[in-house]
C-alpha cells in the first residue's frame, strides 16, 4: 500500500512543482502551457475586440470571468489534483500486465518527425471527436456536458468551460489513442497541443472565420456556433462535434450550418436549471436532471 501512497504524493508534488515552475518561466518555453494559454487567450480576445462578429455583444460578455476561471481550473488546478490518481491507475494496470504499449498498432519513433506529428494529431483529434459524440449521445454523460452548453454568449474562454468529470472521461480515452501509437508522444507534440488550444479558442470566439475551402477540414467559429445552438434538427442529438477538425463531421454526416448570421440563441431546453455559480456547477450532473 505504501508504494501507492508514495506514487500518489510524488505525482501530485511533481505536477504542482511543474506548474509553479511554469508560472516562474523556469521551464522550456515550448512546454510552458501556463503562459502559452494566457498568451493565446489574450491574442484571441484581442481579435474579438477588434473584429467582433456579434457587434452588440459586450467585450466582457455574460459569464466572461466564470469562463476565464474555468480555463485555468480545468487546465491546471484539476490536473494537479487528479495526477496522483492517474499514477495509481498506471501502477495497478502494470501489475496485471497492461502497459502504455499494450494496444500498439505502430511505432511512431521509426517515422519521420512530420509524419509522427501528423498521425499524433489526426488520431487524437478523432478520439476526442468520438468522445464528444458520446457526451451528447449518452444521457448520463450529457448531464455533465450540459455545463459547457449552458454558455449563453459565446467567447474564447467558453472553450475550456466544462465539468471536471469531462477530464475523467477524456483523459483515459486520449491515453488509449497514445497507446495505439506505441505509447509514444513526439518530442515536438507541443506544436500539436498549442495548435489545438488556438483552434479551440477561435472556435468559441466572437469572430467570424470559415477558412474558405479549408472549412471541410478545419473546424471554425461559424460551424461550432451551431453546435451550441438551442434549436437543432429534431432527428439529431447534436451536430458539428469537431474539435480541431471538421473533417469527421463531414465524413459521418453530422455537419449542420443553415446560415451564418451568428445571432442564434444558444443553450438547450432546460438550461435555466443549470446553477450559475462555479461551486454548484462542480456538483451538477450527479443526480437525475431534466433532459
C-alpha positions in Angstrom: 0.0 0.0 0.0 2.9 2.4 0.8 4.0 2.3 -2.9 0.7 3.6 -4.0 0.6 6.4 -1.4 4.2 7.4 -2.3 3.3 7.3 -6.0 0.3 9.5 -5.4 2.2 12.1 -3.4 5.1 12.2 -5.8 2.8 12.6 -8.8 0.9 15.4 -7.1 4.0 17.2 -6.0 5.6 16.8 -9.4 2.6 18.2 -11.2 2.3 21.1 -8.7 6.0 21.9 -8.9 5.9 21.9 -12.7 3.0 24.3 -12.8 4.7 26.6 -10.3 8.0 26.5 -12.4 5.9 27.3 -15.5 4.5 30.4 -13.8 8.1 31.5 -12.9 9.3 30.8 -16.5 11.6 28.1 -15.2 10.7 25.5 -17.9 11.5 25.4 -21.6 9.2 27.8 -23.4 7.6 25.1 -25.6 6.4 23.2 -22.5 5.1 26.3 -20.7 1.4 25.7 -21.2 0.5 28.2 -18.4 1.8 31.3 -20.2 1.1 29.7 -23.5 -2.6 29.5 -22.6 -2.5 33.1 -21.3 -0.9 34.5 -24.5 -3.2 32.6 -26.8 -6.2 33.8 -24.8 -5.1 37.4 -24.9 -4.5 37.2 -28.6 -7.9 35.7 -29.5 -9.7 38.1 -27.1 -7.9 40.9 -28.9 -9.3 39.7 -32.2 -12.8 39.6 -30.6 -12.4 43.2 -29.5 -11.1 44.4 -32.9 -13.2 42.2 -35.2 -16.4 41.3 -33.4 -18.8 39.1 -35.2 -21.8 39.9 -33.0 -21.2 43.6 -32.6 -23.8 44.1 -29.9 -22.1 41.6 -27.6 -20.1 43.1 -24.7 -16.3 42.7 -24.6 -16.9 41.4 -21.1 -19.7 39.1 -22.2 -22.0 37.1 -19.9 -20.0 34.7 -17.7 -16.7 36.1 -19.0 -15.0 35.8 -15.6 -16.5 32.4 -14.8 -15.3 31.0 -18.1 -11.8 32.6 -17.6 -11.6 30.8 -14.2 -12.7 27.5 -15.8 -9.8 27.8 -18.2 -7.1 27.7 -15.6 -9.1 25.4 -13.3 -9.5 22.7 -15.9 -6.1 23.1 -17.5 -4.1 23.2 -14.3 -5.8 23.0 -10.9 -7.8 19.9 -11.6 -4.9 18.3 -13.5 -2.7 18.7 -10.4 -5.4 17.3 -8.1 -6.1 14.2 -10.3 -2.4 13.5 -11.2 -1.9 11.2 -8.2 -4.9 9.1 -9.1 -3.8 8.6 -12.6 -0.4 7.4 -11.3 -2.0 4.8 -9.1 -4.1 3.6 -12.0 -0.9 3.2 -14.1 0.7 1.1 -11.3 -2.4 -1.1 -11.0 -2.6 -1.7 -14.7 1.1 -2.5 -14.9 0.6 -5.2 -12.2 -1.8 -7.1 -14.5 0.4 -6.7 -17.5 -1.2 -3.7 -19.2 1.3 -1.0 -20.2 1.3 2.1 -22.4 2.4 -0.1 -25.3 -0.3 -2.8 -24.9 -2.5 -1.6 -27.7 0.3 -0.5 -30.0 -0.6 -0.6 -33.7 2.5 1.1 -34.9 5.6 2.8 -33.5 5.9 6.5 -34.2 9.5 6.5 -33.3 10.6 4.9 -36.6 8.7 7.5 -38.7 9.8 11.0 -39.9 9.0 13.8 -37.5 6.4 15.4 -39.7 4.6 12.0 -40.1 4.8 11.5 -36.3 3.1 14.8 -35.6 0.5 14.3 -38.4 -0.6 10.9 -37.1 -0.5 12.0 -33.5 -2.7 15.0 -34.3 -5.2 13.0 -36.5 -5.7 10.1 -34.2 -6.0 12.1 -31.0 -8.4 14.5 -32.7 -10.6 11.6 -33.9 -10.6 10.1 -30.4 -11.7 13.4 -29.0 -14.4 13.8 -31.7 -15.7 10.3 -30.8 -15.7 11.2 -27.1 -17.6 14.4 -27.8 -20.2 12.4 -29.7 -20.6 10.1 -26.7 -21.1 13.1 -24.4 -24.1 14.0 -26.4 -25.4 10.5 -27.2 -25.5 9.0 -23.7 -27.7 10.8 -21.2 -25.6 10.1 -18.1 -22.6 11.8 -19.9 -24.8 14.6 -21.3 -25.7 15.6 -17.7 -22.1 16.7 -17.2 -21.6 18.2 -20.7 -24.6 20.5 -20.0 -22.2 22.8 -18.1 -20.3 23.5 -21.4 -23.6 24.0 -23.3 -25.0 26.4 -20.7 -23.0 29.2 -22.3 -25.4 31.8 -23.5 -22.9 34.2 -25.1 -20.0 32.7 -27.0 -16.4 33.9 -26.4 -12.9 32.4 -26.5 -12.9 31.3 -22.8 -16.0 29.2 -23.3 -13.6 26.7 -24.9 -12.5 25.3 -21.5 -15.7 25.8 -19.6 -16.7 22.2 -18.9 -17.5 20.0 -15.9 -14.5 18.4 -14.2 -15.9 14.9 -15.0 -15.1 15.5 -18.6 -11.5 15.4 -17.7 -12.1 11.9 -16.2 -13.7 10.8 -19.4 -11.4 12.4 -22.0 -8.0 11.6 -20.3 -8.2 7.8 -20.4 -9.6 7.8 -24.0 -6.8 10.1 -25.1 -4.3 7.8 -23.4 -5.7 4.9 -25.4 -5.1 7.0 -28.5 -1.4 7.4 -27.5 -1.3 3.6 -26.8 -2.4 2.9 -30.3 0.6 4.9 -31.4 3.0 2.8 -29.5 2.8 4.8 -26.3 4.9 7.4 -27.9 4.3 11.2 -27.9 6.5 13.0 -30.4 9.1 15.4 -28.9 7.5 18.2 -30.9 4.0 17.4 -29.8 3.9 20.8 -28.1 3.1 22.2 -31.6 0.0 20.0 -31.8 -1.1 21.0 -28.3 -0.7 24.7 -28.8 -2.4 24.5 -32.2 -5.4 22.6 -30.7 -5.7 25.3 -27.9 -5.7 28.1 -30.5 -8.2 26.4 -32.8 -10.4 25.6 -29.8 -10.3 29.3 -28.6 -11.1 30.5 -32.1 -14.0 28.1 -32.5 -15.7 29.5 -29.4 -14.7 33.2 -30.1 -16.9 36.1 -31.3 -15.1 36.2 -34.6 -16.5 35.1 -38.0 -14.0 32.7 -39.6 -14.8 30.0 -42.1 -11.3 29.2 -43.5 -12.7 29.2 -47.1 -12.2 25.8 -48.8 -10.4 24.5 -45.7 -13.7 24.6 -43.8 -14.2 20.9 -44.8 -11.0 20.1 -42.9 -10.7 22.7 -40.1 -13.3 23.5 -37.5 -14.4 27.1 -37.3 -16.4 29.6 -35.2 -19.4 29.5 -37.6 -19.6 25.8 -37.6 -19.1 25.4 -33.9 -21.7 28.1 -33.0 -24.3 25.8 -34.4 -23.0 23.0 -32.1 -24.2 25.3 -29.3 -27.5 26.2 -30.9 -30.6 26.0 -28.8 -32.5 24.6 -31.7 -31.1 21.8 -33.8 -32.7 19.3 -36.2 -35.2 17.1 -34.4 -33.7 13.9 -35.6 -30.3 14.8 -34.1 -28.8 14.5 -30.6 -26.2 17.1 -31.7 -24.3 18.5 -34.7 -20.8 19.7 -35.5 -18.9 17.7 -32.9 -15.5 18.6 -34.4 -12.7 19.6 -32.0 -9.8 20.9 -34.2 -11.0 19.2 -37.4 -14.4 19.5 -39.1 -13.4 16.6 -41.3 -15.1 13.9 -39.1 -18.4 15.7 -39.2 -18.5 15.8 -43.0 -17.4 12.2 -43.2 -20.1 11.0 -40.7 -22.8 13.4 -41.8 -23.1 15.3 -38.5 -22.3 18.7 -40.2 -25.0 21.4 -40.0 -24.7 25.1 -41.0 -28.1 26.5 -42.1 -26.9 30.2 -42.1 -24.1 32.4 -40.9 -25.6 35.4 -39.1 -24.2 34.4 -35.7 -27.3 35.8 -34.0 -28.9 32.5 -33.0 -30.0 31.6 -29.4 -27.5 29.3 -27.6 -28.1 26.7 -24.9 -30.5 23.8 -24.6 -34.0 23.1 -23.3 -33.9 23.3 -19.5 -30.6 25.3 -19.4 -32.2 27.7 -16.8 -31.9 24.8 -14.3 -28.1 24.9 -14.5 -26.7 26.8 -11.5 -24.8 30.0 -12.2 -22.1 29.6 -9.5 -18.9 27.6 -10.0 -19.2 25.7 -6.7 -22.7 24.5 -7.5 -21.7 23.5 -11.1 -18.9 21.3 -9.6 -21.6 19.0 -8.2 -24.0 19.3 -11.1 -24.9 16.1 -13.0 -24.7 13.6 -10.2 -28.4 13.4 -9.8 -31.1 12.9 -12.3 -31.7 16.2 -14.2 -34.3 17.2 -16.7 -33.3 16.2 -20.2 
